[in-house]
Amino acid sequence: MTSAGCVVDELTPELRERAALYASEDLSARAIILEEMQSTLKTLVPDVAADESRLLRFLRANEFRMKQTSDCVKAFYKYKANNPDLFTPLPLQEARDIVNSGLLGVLPGRDVQGGRVLYVRIGLWEPETTPMIDLFRLTISLQLKLIQDPETQIGGLRTVEDMEALSWKHVRALSIPLMRKLSKLYEEAFPARFDGFHNMNESGAIDRLYTLVKPFLSTRLKGRNHFHGNDYAELYEYIPLENLPELYGGSVTDTQIQDFTMSLLRDYKGDDFGDGGSVKISKEDKVARDTVTTESAYGTYKRVDPS
């Protein structure tokens, strides 16, 4: 194992203050917590126990709560083993097509906590040409790339989702089993802290959409959902105006968002968490394979419904 004090020295004084504020990172207790977590996980997930940089991502995501962190580590590797398709990056050209459409990207500037902001314009989604799973594969790749950065681990992740032009075409194309599967990842297993989901320009379809999603959200995540309508000024409390797209009164162009997002994807060499080493997945932890019948824009078909 590496020295528990080596990584903290890489943080600037400002980042150390933010780490204490947003991630409950107590520098005086940090080395002890790391050692205890390494001892707890060394048999089940030795890859994490032996790598402080990975372990720190989980600790910061869970605000240094030891049991919550341990549960998150185990849940993450079990989830990865059961859902390898979601952790397979899209080919770069396919990702570029989605990013350049304006549908999905990452803002070049940070939010008020120093976190990163995913920007989604769901009304630009064309379900006939872009499967829903491809959007989630791209989203997960971007998020895993972003949390390689200690400043983002500390500041967290935020999402701005613009609902303009959202229609029944999009609602009908949603896969409920896939949404359940993704909610399980973000609720239980993802090594990042999500500090806000900001919905803009909600359309008439949003009530139905949120009704579909809401049962899968924890009380904590429901409390971090914000609906701003067209009151863009409310967003400035969370993201500095100069870091917002021109659409909301900021100065960031679509081209800047696309260029920054593609720079992240070109630099992304794949998930660096590994398989956890000798992590064990017992039968009761396997994703349930109950078959359900789902209605979609493409007709009626059978899908696997994950637990």
Helices and strands as residue ranges (DSSP letters): G 8-10, H 13-23, H 27-41, H 46-49, H 52-61, H 66-82, G 84-87, H 92-100, E 104-106, E 116-121, G 122-124, H 132-146, H 150-155, E 157-162, H 168-173, H 176-184, I 185-189, E 194-200, H 206-213, G 214-216, H 219-223, E 225-229, G 232-237, G 241-243, G 246-248, H 254-267, G 283-285, E 290-296, E 299-305
